[in-house]
Amino acid sequence: MRVYPHRKPQLKAAKVERHERLEHPPGEAQVNFGNMTVVKDGAYKDIKGLILSFPHSNAGFGYPLPGENTECFLEGLKQLFHQAGGVPTYLRIDNLAAAVISIGKGDKRTYTDSFLRFKCHYGFEVQPCNPASGHEKGNVEKKVGYTRNNLFTTAPIMESFSQLADWMKEEMEKDRQRLHYEKKVLIDELWRVDKEHLKALPLTDLPIYSVKSAKVNKYGESEVDGDKFVIHKARMKQALVLKMEWDRFTCFTSDGEIVYQEDRPYMNTKRAIPWNDILIDWEKKPRSGSYSRFFKYLPERVQAYLTIHPEETRSRVKGIRKLLEKHTLDDIHSSLEAEERLERAPHELGYILEAKEATYPEKLTEVHMPDILLNYETDLHTYDKRLCPSLEGGVS
């Protein structure tokens, strides 16, 4: 059958299904991950924000995590339940790999053992979404976007995950002091109704970790999250047990001895801020630098150096850009710790940095000299008596 082009919009509109306006009972929640960006140690870091929302009140809670694996998901859920002060009656989730192994017909799902233990411990029911049906948890989808657009439009400075979690909790508590988009009542008032329907938290928290087996290769290495780590205390080909927590891993021998412990690799991943491009823009418009969203990411002393003499800002921006070809911002910050160096020209800071980085041969440790001779002090009077007996009262 021939379809005329002018009929395509009508045919497309005919396929659109009518949506029902849903009522959400108090105490039910939805959860989802969202991508967020922060600045840590002077570099961008991509993190995951786990967002828990309650559709009845539109109250939201958030917790920052380094990944979307099972350990991160369950640790984040545990922390979000504590923030909410209780456990949702029903929790709607999509088919994320951290909780779901396989999808059956209808509501049939095969969940991971870790998620089933967590579900039983905290006592909530699961409402899984159908595949490719994000609208079925539309409240949390919108809350993820709202959180990103209001808290992470300008990447916040992160000192640690715990510090960022406290900041997110505080900001999302403040957000409850606005009117509900539809009910025109404060979200905080509606949240009190939601909270009355939550289940009580268990008396003890469930420790979140998984256990894996690993083997030390012929180079003394063991692979964790795709990275290889040298396990000095282990033997070649030795079998190890790995305890995987959300932020670190621990290597045990079969006897329970800890032979290695380290942060999981994703804890230290980061992206460089393109300072060269940013400083080129500031060089063209010197007065814009201190108002830029990137200015707060500079170390404190570098900020002071660029703004202490407004008439020199352009030349100082250009000088800092040249210094960054050989040195880091932290090095430049350290070189400016002395107050008088804020008055130095950029090329003078370059001389200071190069002098600081100059290396000299270290004194060799003596290993062959007998201990009795190491601290031996020579008595020169003995030589004087032999050479000039008359001067020392001796007999010629």
QUICOR-V971079 format. One record per residue. N is the residue number from 1. PHI is phi as a letter, one per 40 degrees, with the letter a starting at -180 (* if undefined). Layout:
# QUICOR-V971079
n->N phi->PHI
n->N phi->PHI
This chain:
# QUICOR-V971079
n->1 phi->*
n->2 phi->c
n->3 phi->b
n->4 phi->c
n->5 phi->d
n->6 phi->c
n->7 phi->c
n->8 phi->d
n->9 phi->d
n->10 phi->c
n->11 phi->c
n->12 phi->c
n->13 phi->c
n->14 phi->c
n->15 phi->c
n->16 phi->c
n->17 phi->c
n->18 phi->c
n->19 phi->c
n->20 phi->c
n->21 phi->c
n->22 phi->c
n->23 phi->b
n->24 phi->b
n->25 phi->c
n->26 phi->c
n->27 phi->g
n->28 phi->c
n->29 phi->b
n->30 phi->b
n->31 phi->b
n->32 phi->a
n->33 phi->c
n->34 phi->a
n->35 phi->c
n->36 phi->b
n->37 phi->b
n->38 phi->b
n->39 phi->b
n->40 phi->b
n->41 phi->f
n->42 phi->g
n->43 phi->a
n->44 phi->c
n->45 phi->b
n->46 phi->c
n->47 phi->b
n->48 phi->b
n->49 phi->b
n->50 phi->c
n->51 phi->b
n->52 phi->b
n->53 phi->b
n->54 phi->b
n->55 phi->d
n->56 phi->c
n->57 phi->b
n->58 phi->g
n->59 phi->c
n->60 phi->b
n->61 phi->b
n->62 phi->b
n->63 phi->a
n->64 phi->c
n->65 phi->a
n->66 phi->c
n->67 phi->a
n->68 phi->b
n->69 phi->c
n->70 phi->c
n->71 phi->c
n->72 phi->c
n->73 phi->c
n->74 phi->c
n->75 phi->c
n->76 phi->c
n->77 phi->c
n->78 phi->d
n->79 phi->c
n->80 phi->c
n->81 phi->c
n->82 phi->c
n->83 phi->c
n->84 phi->c
n->85 phi->g
n->86 phi->i
n->87 phi->b
n->88 phi->c
n->89 phi->c
n->90 phi->b
n->91 phi->b
n->92 phi->c
n->93 phi->b
n->94 phi->c
n->95 phi->c
n->96 phi->c
n->97 phi->c
n->98 phi->c
n->99 phi->b
n->100 phi->b
n->101 phi->c
n->102 phi->a
n->103 phi->b
n->104 phi->b
n->105 phi->c
n->106 phi->g
n->107 phi->c
n->108 phi->c
n->109 phi->b
n->110 phi->b
n->111 phi->c
n->112 phi->c
n->113 phi->c
n->114 phi->c
n->115 phi->c
n->116 phi->c
n->117 phi->c
n->118 phi->c
n->119 phi->d
n->120 phi->c
n->121 phi->c
n->122 phi->c
n->123 phi->g
n->124 phi->b
n->125 phi->b
n->126 phi->b
n->127 phi->b
n->128 phi->c
n->129 phi->c
n->130 phi->c
n->131 phi->d
n->132 phi->f
n->133 phi->b
n->134 phi->c
n->135 phi->c
n->136 phi->c
n->137 phi->b
n->138 phi->c
n->139 phi->c
n->140 phi->c
n->141 phi->c
n->142 phi->c
n->143 phi->c
n->144 phi->c
n->145 phi->c
n->146 phi->c
n->147 phi->c
n->148 phi->c
n->149 phi->c
n->150 phi->b
n->151 phi->b
n->152 phi->b
n->153 phi->c
n->154 phi->c
n->155 phi->d
n->156 phi->c
n->157 phi->c
n->158 phi->b
n->159 phi->c
n->160 phi->a
n->161 phi->c
n->162 phi->c
n->163 phi->c
n->164 phi->c
n->165 phi->c
n->166 phi->c
n->167 phi->c
n->168 phi->c
n->169 phi->c
n->170 phi->c
n->171 phi->c
n->172 phi->c
n->173 phi->c
n->174 phi->c
n->175 phi->c
n->176 phi->c
n->177 phi->c
n->178 phi->b
n->179 phi->c
n->180 phi->c
n->181 phi->d
n->182 phi->b
n->183 phi->c
n->184 phi->f
n->185 phi->b
n->186 phi->d
n->187 phi->d
n->188 phi->c
n->189 phi->c
n->190 phi->c
n->191 phi->c
n->192 phi->c
n->193 phi->c
n->194 phi->d
n->195 phi->c
n->196 phi->c
n->197 phi->c
n->198 phi->c
n->199 phi->c
n->200 phi->c
n->201 phi->c
n->202 phi->c
n->203 phi->c
n->204 phi->b
n->205 phi->c
n->206 phi->c
n->207 phi->c
n->208 phi->b
n->209 phi->a
n->210 phi->b
n->211 phi->b
n->212 phi->b
n->213 phi->b
n->214 phi->a
n->215 phi->b
n->216 phi->c
n->217 phi->c
n->218 phi->c
n->219 phi->c
n->220 phi->g
n->221 phi->b
n->222 phi->b
n->223 phi->c
n->224 phi->b
n->225 phi->f
n->226 phi->g
n->227 phi->b
n->228 phi->b
n->229 phi->b
n->230 phi->c
n->231 phi->b
n->232 phi->c
n->233 phi->c
n->234 phi->b
n->235 phi->c
n->236 phi->c
n->237 phi->g
n->238 phi->c
n->239 phi->c
n->240 phi->b
n->241 phi->b
n->242 phi->b
n->243 phi->c
n->244 phi->b
n->245 phi->b
n->246 phi->c
n->247 phi->b
n->248 phi->a
n->249 phi->b
n->250 phi->b
n->251 phi->b
n->252 phi->b
n->253 phi->c
n->254 phi->c
n->255 phi->c
n->256 phi->g
n->257 phi->c
n->258 phi->c
n->259 phi->b
n->260 phi->a
n->261 phi->a
n->262 phi->a
n->263 phi->c
n->264 phi->c
n->265 phi->d
n->266 phi->c
n->267 phi->c
n->268 phi->b
n->269 phi->c
n->270 phi->a
n->271 phi->b
n->272 phi->c
n->273 phi->c
n->274 phi->c
n->275 phi->c
n->276 phi->c
n->277 phi->c
n->278 phi->c
n->279 phi->c
n->280 phi->c
n->281 phi->c
n->282 phi->c
n->283 phi->c
n->284 phi->c
n->285 phi->b
n->286 phi->d
n->287 phi->c
n->288 phi->c
n->289 phi->d
n->290 phi->c
n->291 phi->c
n->292 phi->c
n->293 phi->c
n->294 phi->c
n->295 phi->d
n->296 phi->c
n->297 phi->c
n->298 phi->c
n->299 phi->d
n->300 phi->d
n->301 phi->c
n->302 phi->c
n->303 phi->d
n->304 phi->c
n->305 phi->c
n->306 phi->c
n->307 phi->b
n->308 phi->c
n->309 phi->b
n->310 phi->d
n->311 phi->c
n->312 phi->b
n->313 phi->d
n->314 phi->d
n->315 phi->c
n->316 phi->c
n->317 phi->c
n->318 phi->c
n->319 phi->c
n->320 phi->c
n->321 phi->c
n->322 phi->c
n->323 phi->c
n->324 phi->c
n->325 phi->c
n->326 phi->b
n->327 phi->b
n->328 phi->c
n->329 phi->c
n->330 phi->c
n->331 phi->c
n->332 phi->c
n->333 phi->d
n->334 phi->c
n->335 phi->c
n->336 phi->c
n->337 phi->c
n->338 phi->c
n->339 phi->d
n->340 phi->c
n->341 phi->c
n->342 phi->c
n->343 phi->c
n->344 phi->c
n->345 phi->c
n->346 phi->d
n->347 phi->c
n->348 phi->c
n->349 phi->c
n->350 phi->c
n->351 phi->c
n->352 phi->c
n->353 phi->c
n->354 phi->c
n->355 phi->c
n->356 phi->c
n->357 phi->c
n->358 phi->c
n->359 phi->b
n->360 phi->b
n->361 phi->d
n->362 phi->c
n->363 phi->c
n->364 phi->c
n->365 phi->c
n->366 phi->c
n->367 phi->b
n->368 phi->b
n->369 phi->c
n->370 phi->d
n->371 phi->d
n->372 phi->c
n->373 phi->c
n->374 phi->c
n->375 phi->b
n->376 phi->c
n->377 phi->b
n->378 phi->c
n->379 phi->c
n->380 phi->c
n->381 phi->c
n->382 phi->c
n->383 phi->c
n->384 phi->c
n->385 phi->c
n->386 phi->c
n->387 phi->c
n->388 phi->b
n->389 phi->c
n->390 phi->c
n->391 phi->c
n->392 phi->c
n->393 phi->g
n->394 phi->c
n->395 phi->c
n->396 phi->c
